[in-house]
Amino acid sequence: MTLRQQFSFLTSFLVVVLLAGNLVVTVMNGRDYFEQQLNSRAYDAATSLALSMSQIDADDIVQQTRLMDVLFDRGFFADITFLRTDGEDLHRRSRQAFDNSASPEWFRSIVSLELIPAEADVTKGWQRVGTITVISHSDFAYRDLWNMISAELIWFAWVLFIALVLLQLLLRLLFRPLVRLEKQALAISERDLQVQTKIPRARELRRVVLAMNKMVLKLQAIFAEQAEVTERLREESYLDAATGLLNRRGFDQQFEHVLARDDEHSGVLLIMQVQNFSEYNLSAGRQAGDDLLSLLSKSLEQWRNDFPHSILGRRAGADFALFVPCADRAQADEIMQQSFSLLSVSALSQRNELSFHMGGVFLQAQQDDLVDAFSRADAALRQAQRQPKAKYVLYQDSAGDNTEWTAGEWHDLLIKVLEEEAISLQFLPVMSNRDKRVLQVEVFSRIEWQGQALSAARFWPMVEQHRLASRFDLQVISSVLKRMRLLDLDDDIRFCINLSPASVIDEEFHQSLLALFREHRDQAKHVALEVPEFALYSAEHAIARLALLLQPYGVGMGIDQVGTGTMAFAYLQRLPLAYVRIDGSFNRGVHQAQDHRFYIQSMVQIAHNLDLLVLAEGLEDELDVTAVKQTGIDGLGGYYFTRPLTDINEAVNWMP
């Protein structure tokens, strides 16, 4: 029972007790008054009748009877008896004064009137003729007393009703600050640190609200301090100070993680170099050189709008590297041409004294390594630099799979896959760091085409290019939900499904997703949807809105690839998240990188302060697993434990 309910109940109880007590006193006083009046009337009547009878002949029974009838016919007396000395009695009795009962029987039993017979002697001279006994009729008293009590009850009921209504209005007004305080406390428990702006006037409530605000400000300061330290570490270790892009180390780390994953990758690596930048820096000044680098970085950052999965960094001087996921060589050549045109009409359009060249290599395999990829891209760059004017060259490699599909062929393939529901799923268990049980199951999608198994890294760029991401996401989620119906799942296990940023900002996708979870309400609580960290730049509000829509169904939201973006960690407070997943590039080789371990520990501390789970992905080495476990992380996943499984039941019940 809430404090408001207790206070309301106590106040109502006191009001009822006061009114009931007042009513009881009124009834008792009324009863005593009516008893007194009835007995007094009976005594007066007996005295008057005795006096009248004393004036007539003692043997005139007829006249005596008439006198008794005159008094009795008034209707106020229940019994009149004249007991003569000669033994003859005259009686007049009335059982009921009204046709209908003057009051309810239960009322008569509770409020009983004690009527005392009034007696008076009838004399003739010095001789006693007899005794008159008169008893008043109680029906009139019960009628008047019942009417009085009924009116009193109606009045008390109205007073009680009005008092309770006014009491509730008053309590609502008085407890409004407490309601806001309760919401503030609940918001804090949900990682939403709110400060109350409306300070109550009541001294006690004012102190409590000010104390809560002080605590919230302190928590905000602690979180901001922790986040600032972690962000500064990331910036110093992985970001270039002049451009805000990834530095050489940061780019190589993320790019090597893409290449080293025991999975198919597909994309184009571009390296761009501005000729004679050092001479330009000396002649135009350092500030002009910094402005040029900043302008170049802003132009290259535009790629994140069309290719959000891309990796962008500055190597050294005016050398930049860009890795963009793509499906085949034809798309790689198109991307390279677009990037060259972008720089030609933007950052370097007014720099006629400077020329730039681009070299690229299309990567699509499982055995590429960092050194070989950059060697081939650098060879293409050297070939482009043999030209006097700006030029780009895509490395020609006779080895490997040179299958190239047109955009129309890709579109037909993807539509056919959707129509035939030909998306195959694989499941990768995520183990709990505490008890080695399955905490989550990551879901990966594959498609089959002409005997080839195409991973998401191969076909997903074309899915986004043809704007089919929401349809693919819905089909994957629907397929997982249908398979979950056959499972007996623990309450805390979840299937994690990646969402495309394009799907997150699609309102029609939101409605279709809600309809899907309404249909599979029992399975929805075992689903978690996650989006990559870089999607927060353009879709944070859409992610927050989607998370709130899915909360009634128990669907969790998570952030994937944490650490690959440059967004401040304040989004952890703003978004209603359930977990974060640290990118595998930080986990690979963590046993040899102290700064990686410190970064993961800082993320664990920040997330745990906000009641978030922290998961690690991409673990493939035993030493890395041991090092990551020591950071206090909640869950671990990667090919070290198992490769993706095709049997969903095997993934749920998998044990190391």
C-alpha positions as CSV (number, residue, x, y, z in Angstrom):
1,M,0.0,0.0,0.0
2,T,1.4,3.4,-1.0
3,L,1.9,6.2,1.4
4,R,-0.8,8.2,-0.3
5,Q,-3.2,5.2,0.1
6,Q,-2.3,4.8,3.8
7,F,-2.7,8.5,4.5
8,S,-6.0,8.5,2.6
9,F,-7.2,5.4,4.4
10,L,-6.3,6.8,7.8
11,T,-7.9,10.2,7.2
12,S,-11.0,8.6,5.8
13,F,-11.2,6.3,8.8
14,L,-10.9,9.3,11.2
15,V,-13.7,11.1,9.3
16,V,-15.9,8.1,9.4
17,V,-15.2,7.5,13.1
18,L,-16.1,11.1,13.9
19,L,-19.2,11.0,11.9
20,A,-20.2,7.7,13.3
21,G,-19.6,8.9,16.8
22,N,-21.6,12.0,16.2
23,L,-24.4,9.9,14.8
24,V,-24.4,7.5,17.8
25,V,-24.4,10.5,20.2
26,T,-27.3,12.0,18.2
27,V,-29.3,8.7,18.3
28,M,-28.7,8.3,22.1
29,N,-29.7,11.8,22.8
30,G,-32.7,11.6,20.6
31,R,-33.8,8.3,22.3
32,D,-33.4,9.8,25.8
33,Y,-35.3,12.9,24.7
34,F,-38.2,10.9,23.3
35,E,-38.3,8.6,26.3
36,Q,-38.5,11.6,28.5
37,Q,-41.3,13.2,26.4
38,L,-43.3,10.0,26.2
39,N,-43.1,9.2,29.9
40,S,-43.9,12.8,30.8
41,R,-46.9,12.8,28.4
42,A,-48.2,9.5,30.0
43,Y,-47.9,11.0,33.5
44,D,-49.7,14.2,32.5
45,A,-52.4,12.2,30.8
46,A,-52.9,9.9,33.7
47,T,-53.1,12.8,36.2
48,S,-55.6,14.7,33.9
49,L,-57.8,11.6,33.4
50,A,-57.8,10.8,37.1
51,L,-58.8,14.3,38.0
52,S,-61.6,14.2,35.4
53,M,-62.9,10.9,36.7
54,S,-62.9,12.2,40.3
55,Q,-65.5,14.8,39.3
56,I,-68.1,12.2,38.2
57,D,-70.2,9.6,40.0
58,A,-68.0,6.7,41.0
59,D,-70.6,4.2,39.8
60,D,-71.1,5.8,36.4
61,I,-69.0,3.4,34.4
62,V,-70.4,4.7,31.1
63,Q,-69.1,8.2,31.8
64,Q,-65.8,6.9,32.9
65,T,-65.5,4.9,29.7
66,R,-66.2,8.0,27.6
67,L,-63.5,10.0,29.4
68,M,-61.0,7.2,28.7
69,D,-62.1,7.0,25.0
70,V,-61.7,10.8,24.6
71,L,-58.0,10.5,25.8
72,F,-57.4,7.2,23.9
73,D,-58.8,8.5,20.6
74,R,-56.0,11.1,20.3
75,G,-53.8,8.1,19.2
76,F,-50.8,9.0,21.4
77,F,-51.3,6.3,23.9
78,A,-50.8,2.5,23.6
79,D,-52.6,1.4,26.8
80,I,-55.1,3.1,29.2
81,T,-56.3,0.9,32.1
82,F,-58.7,1.9,34.9
83,L,-58.5,-0.6,37.7
84,R,-61.6,-0.1,40.0
85,T,-61.5,-1.0,43.6
86,D,-64.6,-3.2,43.1
87,G,-62.5,-5.4,40.9
88,E,-63.9,-4.3,37.5
89,D,-61.3,-3.2,34.9
90,L,-61.7,-0.8,32.0
91,H,-59.1,-1.3,29.2
92,R,-58.1,0.6,26.0
93,R,-55.2,-0.8,24.0
94,S,-53.7,0.1,20.6
95,R,-51.2,-2.2,18.8
96,Q,-50.1,0.0,15.9
97,A,-50.5,3.7,15.3
98,F,-49.9,3.6,11.5
99,D,-50.9,1.4,8.6
100,N,-47.2,0.9,7.7
101,S,-44.3,0.3,10.1
102,A,-43.0,3.6,11.5
103,S,-39.4,2.4,11.4
104,P,-37.5,-0.8,10.5
105,E,-37.6,-3.6,13.0
106,W,-33.8,-3.7,13.2
107,F,-33.9,0.0,14.2
108,R,-36.4,-0.7,16.9
109,S,-34.3,-3.5,18.3
110,I,-31.2,-1.4,18.3
111,V,-32.8,1.8,19.6
112,S,-35.4,0.6,22.1
113,L,-37.5,3.0,24.1
114,E,-38.0,2.2,27.8
115,L,-41.6,3.3,28.5
116,I,-42.7,3.6,32.1
117,P,-46.4,3.2,32.9
118,A,-47.8,6.3,34.5
119,E,-50.3,5.8,37.4
120,A,-52.7,8.1,39.1
121,D,-55.5,7.4,41.8
122,V,-59.1,8.3,41.1
123,T,-60.8,9.5,44.3
124,K,-64.3,10.6,45.3
125,G,-64.1,12.8,48.3
126,W,-61.9,10.8,50.8
127,Q,-62.7,7.5,49.1
128,R,-60.4,5.9,46.4
129,V,-62.4,4.8,43.4
130,G,-59.5,3.1,41.5
131,T,-56.1,3.5,39.7
132,I,-55.5,4.9,36.2
133,T,-52.5,3.5,34.3
134,V,-51.4,5.2,31.0
135,I,-48.6,4.0,28.6
136,S,-47.6,6.3,25.7
137,H,-47.6,4.9,22.2
138,S,-44.0,4.5,20.8
139,D,-44.7,4.5,17.1
140,F,-44.7,8.3,16.9
141,A,-41.4,8.5,18.7
142,Y,-39.8,5.8,16.4
143,R,-41.1,7.6,13.4
144,D,-39.7,10.9,14.3
145,L,-36.5,9.4,15.5
146,W,-36.1,7.3,12.3
147,N,-36.8,10.4,10.1
148,M,-34.2,12.4,12.1
149,I,-31.6,9.6,11.8
150,S,-32.3,9.2,8.1
151,A,-31.8,12.9,7.4
152,E,-28.7,12.8,9.5
153,L,-27.3,9.8,7.6
154,I,-28.0,11.5,4.2
155,W,-26.3,14.6,5.4
156,F,-23.3,12.7,6.8
157,A,-23.0,10.7,3.6
158,W,-22.8,13.9,1.6
159,V,-20.4,15.4,4.0
160,L,-18.3,12.2,3.8
161,F,-18.4,12.1,0.0
162,I,-17.4,15.8,-0.4
163,A,-14.7,15.4,2.3
164,L,-13.2,12.4,0.6
165,V,-13.2,14.1,-2.8
166,L,-11.6,17.2,-1.4
167,L,-9.1,15.0,0.5
168,Q,-8.1,13.1,-2.7
169,L,-7.6,16.4,-4.5
170,L,-5.6,17.8,-1.6
171,L,-3.5,14.6,-1.4
172,R,-2.9,14.7,-5.2
173,L,-1.6,18.2,-4.8
174,L,0.5,17.4,-1.8
175,F,1.9,14.2,-3.2
176,R,2.6,15.5,-6.6
177,P,6.3,16.2,-5.6
178,L,6.5,12.7,-4.3
179,V,5.2,11.3,-7.6
180,R,7.9,13.3,-9.4
181,L,10.4,12.0,-6.9
182,E,9.3,8.4,-7.5
183,K,9.6,8.9,-11.3
184,Q,13.0,10.4,-10.8
185,A,14.1,7.4,-8.7
186,L,12.7,4.9,-11.2
187,A,14.4,6.9,-14.0
188,I,17.7,6.6,-12.1
189,S,17.3,2.8,-11.9
190,E,16.7,2.8,-15.7
191,R,19.9,4.8,-16.2
192,D,18.1,8.0,-17.0
193,L,19.6,10.6,-14.7
194,Q,16.9,13.3,-14.5
195,V,17.1,16.5,-12.4
196,Q,13.8,17.9,-11.0
197,T,13.2,21.6,-11.9
198,K,10.0,22.0,-9.9
199,I,11.1,22.3,-6.3
200,P,8.2,21.8,-3.8
201,R,7.5,24.5,-1.1
202,A,7.1,22.1,1.8
203,R,10.3,22.1,3.8
204,E,10.6,18.3,4.1
205,L,9.8,17.5,0.5
206,R,12.1,20.4,-0.6
207,R,15.0,18.9,1.2
208,V,14.4,15.4,-0.2
209,V,14.1,16.7,-3.8
210,L,17.3,18.8,-3.5
211,A,19.1,15.8,-2.0
212,M,18.0,13.7,-5.0
213,N,19.0,16.3,-7.5
214,K,22.4,16.5,-5.8
215,M,22.8,12.8,-6.0
216,V,21.8,12.8,-9.7
217,L,24.3,15.6,-10.5
218,K,27.0,13.6,-8.6
219,L,26.2,10.4,-10.6
220,Q,26.3,12.4,-13.9
221,A,29.7,13.8,-12.9
222,I,31.0,10.4,-12.1
223,F,29.7,8.9,-15.3
224,A,31.0,11.9,-17.4
225,E,34.4,11.6,-15.7
226,Q,34.6,7.9,-16.5
227,A,33.4,8.3,-20.0
228,E,35.8,11.2,-20.6
229,V,38.8,9.1,-19.5
230,T,37.8,6.2,-21.7
231,E,37.1,8.5,-24.7
232,R,40.4,10.3,-24.2
233,L,42.2,7.0,-24.2
234,R,40.4,6.0,-27.4
235,E,41.2,9.3,-29.1
236,E,44.8,9.3,-28.1
237,S,45.3,5.7,-29.1
238,Y,43.2,5.3,-32.3
239,L,42.2,8.8,-33.6
240,D,44.1,11.3,-35.6
241,A,44.2,14.7,-33.8
242,A,44.2,16.8,-37.0
243,T,41.3,15.2,-38.8
244,G,39.3,13.2,-36.2
245,L,39.6,10.1,-38.4
246,L,41.2,6.8,-37.3
247,N,44.9,7.0,-37.2
248,R,47.2,4.4,-38.7
249,R,47.0,2.1,-35.7
250,G,43.2,2.4,-35.4
251,F,42.6,1.8,-39.0
252,D,45.0,-1.2,-39.2
253,Q,43.4,-2.7,-36.1
254,Q,39.8,-2.6,-37.4
255,F,40.8,-3.5,-40.9
256,E,42.9,-6.4,-39.8
257,H,40.0,-7.7,-37.7
258,V,37.9,-7.7,-40.8
259,L,40.5,-9.6,-42.7
260,A,41.5,-12.0,-39.9
261,R,38.0,-13.2,-39.1
262,D,37.5,-16.8,-40.0
263,D,34.7,-15.8,-42.3
264,E,34.3,-14.4,-45.8
265,H,34.9,-10.7,-46.3
266,S,34.1,-8.6,-49.3
267,G,35.1,-5.0,-50.0
268,V,37.4,-2.5,-51.6
269,L,40.5,-1.0,-50.0
270,L,41.3,2.5,-51.2
271,I,44.4,4.5,-50.5
272,M,44.6,8.2,-51.5
273,Q,47.7,10.4,-51.6
274,V,48.0,14.1,-52.2
275,Q,51.2,14.8,-54.1
276,N,53.7,17.4,-52.8
277,F,51.8,18.0,-49.6
278,S,54.9,18.7,-47.6
279,E,56.0,21.5,-50.1
280,Y,52.5,22.9,-49.9
281,N,52.6,22.8,-46.1
282,L,55.9,24.8,-46.2
283,S,54.8,27.3,-48.8
284,A,51.2,28.0,-47.6
285,G,51.8,27.4,-43.9
286,R,50.9,24.8,-41.4
287,Q,47.4,26.3,-40.9
288,A,46.6,26.0,-44.6
289,G,47.9,22.4,-44.5
290,D,45.7,21.6,-41.5
291,D,42.7,23.2,-43.2
292,L,43.3,21.0,-46.2
293,L,43.4,17.9,-44.1
294,S,40.3,18.9,-42.3
295,L,38.5,19.5,-45.6
296,L,39.6,16.2,-46.9
297,S,38.4,14.4,-43.8
298,K,35.0,16.0,-44.0
299,S,34.7,15.1,-47.7
300,L,35.6,11.5,-46.9
301,E,33.3,11.4,-43.9
302,Q,30.4,11.8,-46.4
303,W,30.9,8.1,-47.2
304,R,29.4,7.2,-43.9
305,N,26.0,8.3,-45.2
306,D,26.0,5.9,-48.1
307,F,28.4,3.3,-46.7
308,P,28.0,3.3,-42.9
309,H,30.0,0.1,-42.5
310,S,33.1,1.7,-44.1
311,I,36.4,2.2,-42.2
312,L,38.2,5.5,-42.8
313,G,41.6,6.7,-41.5
314,R,44.6,8.9,-42.1
315,R,47.9,7.0,-42.6
316,A,50.4,9.9,-42.6
317,G,50.7,13.3,-44.0
318,A,48.1,13.6,-46.7
319,D,47.7,9.8,-47.1
320,F,44.3,8.4,-46.4
321,A,42.9,4.9,-46.4
322,L,39.3,3.8,-46.9
323,F,37.8,0.3,-46.7
324,V,34.2,0.1,-48.1
325,P,32.2,-3.2,-48.0
326,C,30.9,-4.2,-51.4
327,A,29.7,-7.2,-53.2
328,D,31.9,-7.6,-56.3
329,R,34.6,-6.0,-58.4
330,A,32.1,-4.1,-60.5
331,Q,30.7,-2.4,-57.4
332,A,34.3,-1.8,-56.2
333,D,35.2,0.0,-59.4
334,E,32.0,2.1,-59.1
335,I,32.8,3.0,-55.5
336,M,36.3,4.0,-56.4
337,Q,35.1,6.2,-59.2
338,Q,32.6,7.9,-57.0
339,S,35.1,8.6,-54.3
340,F,37.5,10.0,-56.8
341,S,34.8,12.3,-58.2
342,L,33.8,13.4,-54.7
343,L,37.3,14.6,-53.9
344,S,37.7,16.2,-57.3
345,V,34.7,18.4,-56.9
346,S,35.0,19.1,-53.2
347,A,38.2,19.2,-51.1
348,L,40.7,19.3,-53.9
349,S,38.6,21.2,-56.5
350,Q,40.2,24.5,-55.8
351,R,43.7,23.2,-55.1
352,N,45.0,23.3,-58.7
353,E,48.6,23.2,-57.6
354,L,48.0,19.9,-55.9
355,S,47.3,16.6,-57.6
356,F,46.1,13.4,-55.9
357,H,45.9,9.8,-56.9
358,M,44.0,6.8,-55.7
359,G,44.8,3.1,-55.7
360,G,42.5,0.3,-54.7
361,V,42.2,-3.4,-54.5
362,F,39.1,-5.5,-54.3
363,L,39.2,-8.1,-51.5
364,Q,37.0,-11.1,-51.3
365,A,38.4,-14.2,-49.6
366,Q,39.2,-15.7,-46.3
367,Q,43.0,-15.7,-46.5
368,D,43.8,-12.0,-47.1
369,D,46.2,-10.3,-44.6
370,L,46.9,-6.7,-43.9
371,V,50.3,-6.4,-45.5
372,D,49.3,-8.1,-48.7
373,A,46.1,-6.0,-49.0
374,F,48.1,-2.7,-48.6
375,S,50.8,-4.0,-50.9
376,R,48.4,-4.5,-53.8
377,A,46.6,-1.2,-53.1
378,D,49.9,0.6,-53.0
379,A,50.9,-1.0,-56.3
380,A,47.7,0.3,-57.9
381,L,48.5,3.8,-56.3
382,R,52.0,3.7,-57.9
383,Q,50.5,2.9,-61.2
384,A,48.1,5.8,-60.9
385,Q,51.0,8.2,-59.9
386,R,52.7,7.5,-63.2
387,Q,50.1,9.7,-64.7
388,P,50.8,13.5,-64.6
389,K,47.2,14.3,-63.6
390,A,44.9,13.0,-60.9
391,K,43.9,9.4,-61.6
392,Y,42.7,6.3,-59.9
393,V,43.6,2.6,-60.6
394,L,41.9,-0.5,-59.3
395,Y,44.4,-3.4,-58.9
396,Q,44.0,-6.1,-61.4
397,D,44.4,-9.6,-60.0
398,S,44.0,-12.6,-62.2
399,A,43.7,-14.9,-59.2
400,G,40.7,-15.5,-57.1
401,D,37.0,-15.4,-58.0
402,N,36.4,-12.9,-60.7
403,T,32.6,-13.5,-60.9
404,E,30.9,-10.2,-61.5
405,W,27.2,-9.7,-61.4
406,T,25.4,-6.7,-62.7
407,A,23.1,-4.6,-60.4
408,G,20.1,-6.1,-62.1
409,E,21.3,-9.7,-61.5
410,W,21.9,-8.9,-57.8
411,H,18.4,-7.4,-57.6
412,D,16.8,-10.4,-59.2
413,L,18.8,-12.8,-56.9
414,L,17.8,-10.9,-53.7
415,I,14.1,-10.7,-54.7
416,K,14.1,-14.4,-55.4
417,V,15.7,-15.1,-52.1
418,L,13.0,-13.1,-50.3
419,E,10.1,-14.6,-52.3
420,E,11.4,-18.2,-51.6
421,E,12.4,-17.4,-48.1
422,A,15.8,-18.9,-48.9
423,I,17.8,-17.2,-46.2
424,S,19.6,-19.8,-44.2
425,L,20.6,-19.0,-40.5
426,Q,23.6,-19.9,-38.4
427,F,23.8,-19.5,-34.6
428,L,26.8,-18.7,-32.5
429,P,26.5,-19.2,-28.7
430,V,27.8,-16.4,-26.4
431,M,29.0,-17.9,-23.1
432,S,28.5,-16.4,-19.7
433,N,31.8,-15.5,-17.9
434,R,30.4,-16.6,-14.6
435,D,29.0,-20.1,-15.1
436,K,29.8,-21.0,-18.7
437,R,26.1,-21.3,-19.7
438,V,24.8,-19.9,-22.9
439,L,23.9,-16.3,-22.3
440,Q,23.0,-15.3,-25.8
441,V,22.9,-16.7,-29.3
442,E,24.1,-14.5,-32.2
443,V,22.2,-15.0,-35.4
444,F,24.0,-14.9,-38.8
445,S,22.4,-15.0,-42.2
446,R,23.5,-16.8,-45.4
447,I,22.1,-17.2,-48.9
448,E,22.7,-20.0,-51.4
449,W,23.2,-19.2,-55.0
450,Q,24.4,-21.5,-57.8
451,G,26.1,-23.8,-55.3
452,Q,27.8,-20.9,-53.5
453,A,27.1,-20.0,-49.8
454,L,27.2,-16.2,-49.7
455,S,27.8,-14.6,-46.3
456,A,26.3,-11.3,-45.3
457,A,29.7,-9.6,-45.9
458,R,29.2,-10.6,-49.6
459,F,25.5,-9.9,-50.3
460,W,24.5,-7.3,-47.7
461,P,26.1,-4.3,-49.5
462,M,23.8,-5.0,-52.4
463,V,20.8,-5.5,-50.0
464,E,21.4,-1.9,-48.8
465,Q,22.1,-0.6,-52.3
466,H,18.7,-2.0,-53.5
467,R,16.9,-0.8,-50.4
468,L,15.8,-4.3,-49.3
469,A,17.3,-4.2,-45.8
470,S,14.0,-3.9,-43.9
471,R,12.5,-6.9,-45.9
472,F,15.6,-9.0,-45.2
473,D,15.6,-8.0,-41.5
474,L,11.9,-8.9,-41.1
475,Q,12.4,-12.3,-42.8
476,V,15.4,-13.1,-40.6
477,I,13.5,-12.2,-37.4
478,S,10.4,-14.1,-38.5
479,S,12.4,-17.2,-39.2
480,V,14.1,-17.0,-35.8
481,L,10.8,-16.6,-34.0
482,K,9.2,-19.6,-35.8
483,R,12.2,-21.8,-34.8
484,M,12.0,-20.6,-31.2
485,R,8.5,-22.0,-30.9
486,L,9.9,-25.5,-30.8
487,L,12.4,-24.6,-28.0
488,D,12.1,-24.7,-24.2
489,L,14.2,-21.7,-23.3
490,D,15.4,-20.3,-20.0
491,D,14.0,-16.9,-19.1
492,D,17.3,-15.0,-19.5
493,I,18.6,-16.4,-22.8
494,R,18.2,-14.2,-25.9
495,F,18.7,-14.5,-29.6
496,C,20.6,-11.4,-30.9
497,I,19.7,-10.2,-34.4
498,N,21.5,-7.4,-36.1
499,L,19.4,-4.6,-37.7
500,S,20.5,-2.5,-40.6
501,P,20.5,1.3,-39.9
502,A,18.2,1.6,-42.9
503,S,15.6,-0.6,-41.2
504,V,15.9,1.3,-37.9
505,I,14.8,4.6,-39.5
506,D,12.0,3.0,-41.5
507,E,8.6,3.7,-39.8
508,E,6.9,1.0,-41.9
509,F,9.5,-1.5,-40.6
510,H,8.6,-0.5,-37.0
511,Q,4.9,-1.3,-37.6
512,S,5.7,-4.6,-39.3
513,L,8.0,-5.5,-36.5
514,L,5.4,-4.8,-33.9
515,A,2.8,-6.9,-35.7
516,L,5.4,-9.7,-35.9
517,F,6.1,-9.6,-32.1
518,R,2.3,-9.4,-31.3
519,E,1.9,-12.6,-33.2
520,H,4.9,-14.3,-31.4
521,R,4.4,-12.6,-28.0
522,D,5.8,-15.6,-26.0
523,Q,9.0,-15.7,-28.0
524,A,9.5,-11.9,-28.2
525,K,11.0,-11.7,-24.7
526,H,13.8,-14.0,-25.9
527,V,14.8,-11.6,-28.7
528,A,17.4,-8.8,-28.7
529,L,17.9,-6.5,-31.6
530,E,21.2,-4.7,-32.0
531,V,22.6,-2.0,-34.2
532,P,26.2,-1.0,-34.8
533,E,27.6,1.9,-32.9
534,F,28.3,4.0,-36.0
535,A,24.5,4.0,-36.7
536,L,24.0,6.3,-33.7
537,Y,25.2,9.3,-35.7
538,S,22.1,9.3,-37.9
539,A,19.6,7.0,-36.2
540,E,19.9,7.5,-32.4
541,H,16.4,9.0,-32.1
542,A,14.9,6.2,-34.2
543,I,16.7,3.6,-32.1
544,A,15.3,5.2,-28.9
545,R,11.8,5.3,-30.4
546,L,12.0,1.7,-31.6
547,A,13.3,0.5,-28.1
548,L,10.4,2.2,-26.4
549,L,7.9,0.6,-28.8
550,L,9.4,-2.9,-28.2
551,Q,9.6,-2.6,-24.4
552,P,6.1,-3.9,-23.8
553,Y,7.0,-7.1,-25.6
554,G,10.2,-7.6,-23.6
555,V,12.5,-7.2,-26.6
556,G,15.9,-6.0,-25.6
557,M,18.1,-3.5,-27.5
558,G,21.9,-3.6,-27.8
559,I,24.8,-1.8,-29.4
560,D,27.2,-3.8,-31.5
561,Q,30.8,-2.9,-32.6
562,V,31.3,-0.6,-29.6
563,G,34.6,1.2,-29.9
564,T,34.6,1.5,-33.7
565,G,32.8,4.9,-33.8
566,T,33.9,8.2,-32.4
567,M,30.6,9.0,-30.6
568,A,30.7,10.0,-27.0
569,F,29.5,7.3,-24.5
570,A,26.7,9.6,-23.3
571,Y,24.4,7.6,-25.5
572,L,24.6,4.8,-22.9
573,Q,22.5,7.1,-20.6
574,R,20.1,8.3,-23.3
575,L,19.1,5.0,-24.8
576,P,17.1,2.2,-23.1
577,L,19.7,-0.5,-23.7
578,A,20.1,-4.0,-22.3
579,Y,23.7,-4.6,-23.3
580,V,26.7,-3.5,-25.4
581,R,29.0,-5.7,-27.5
582,I,32.7,-4.6,-27.8
583,D,34.1,-4.9,-31.3
584,G,36.3,-7.8,-31.9
585,S,39.2,-5.6,-33.0
586,F,39.7,-4.7,-29.3
587,N,39.6,-8.3,-28.2
588,R,42.0,-9.6,-30.8
589,G,45.5,-9.6,-29.3
590,V,44.3,-8.1,-26.0
591,H,46.7,-10.2,-24.0
592,Q,49.6,-8.2,-25.6
593,A,47.9,-4.7,-25.6
594,Q,47.6,-3.1,-22.2
595,D,45.7,-0.2,-23.6
596,H,43.1,-2.5,-25.1
597,R,42.6,-4.2,-21.7
598,F,42.3,-0.9,-20.0
599,Y,39.7,0.3,-22.5
600,I,37.6,-2.9,-22.0
601,Q,37.8,-2.6,-18.2
602,S,36.7,1.0,-18.5
603,M,33.8,0.1,-20.7
604,V,32.8,-2.7,-18.2
605,Q,32.9,-0.3,-15.3
606,I,30.8,2.4,-17.2
607,A,28.3,-0.1,-18.4
608,H,27.9,-1.9,-15.1
609,N,27.3,1.4,-13.4
610,L,24.3,1.8,-15.8
611,D,23.2,-1.8,-15.2
612,L,24.2,-2.9,-18.7
613,L,25.7,-6.2,-19.8
614,V,29.0,-6.1,-21.6
615,L,29.8,-8.8,-24.2
616,A,33.0,-9.5,-26.2
617,E,33.0,-10.9,-29.7
618,G,35.6,-12.2,-32.1
619,L,37.6,-14.2,-29.6
620,E,39.7,-16.9,-31.3
621,D,42.8,-17.2,-29.1
622,E,43.0,-18.8,-25.7
623,L,45.3,-16.1,-24.3
624,D,42.8,-13.4,-25.4
625,V,40.0,-15.3,-23.8
626,T,41.9,-15.4,-20.5
627,A,42.7,-11.7,-20.7
628,V,39.2,-10.6,-21.5
629,K,37.7,-12.7,-18.7
630,Q,39.9,-10.8,-16.2
631,T,38.3,-7.5,-17.2
632,G,35.0,-8.6,-15.6
633,I,33.1,-8.9,-18.8
634,D,29.7,-10.6,-18.8
635,G,29.7,-12.7,-21.9
636,L,32.2,-14.0,-24.5
637,G,31.7,-15.2,-28.1
638,G,33.9,-16.2,-31.0
639,Y,35.3,-19.1,-32.9
640,Y,37.5,-20.1,-30.0
641,F,34.4,-21.7,-28.4
642,T,32.7,-23.0,-31.5
643,R,32.0,-22.1,-35.1
644,P,28.5,-21.0,-36.1
645,L,26.0,-23.8,-35.8
646,T,23.1,-24.6,-38.2
647,D,21.0,-26.4,-35.5
648,I,19.3,-23.8,-33.2
649,N,18.7,-26.4,-30.5
650,E,22.3,-27.4,-30.5
651,A,23.3,-23.7,-30.2
652,V,21.0,-23.2,-27.2
653,N,22.2,-26.3,-25.4
654,W,25.8,-26.0,-26.3
655,M,28.4,-26.6,-23.6
656,P,32.2,-26.0,-23.9
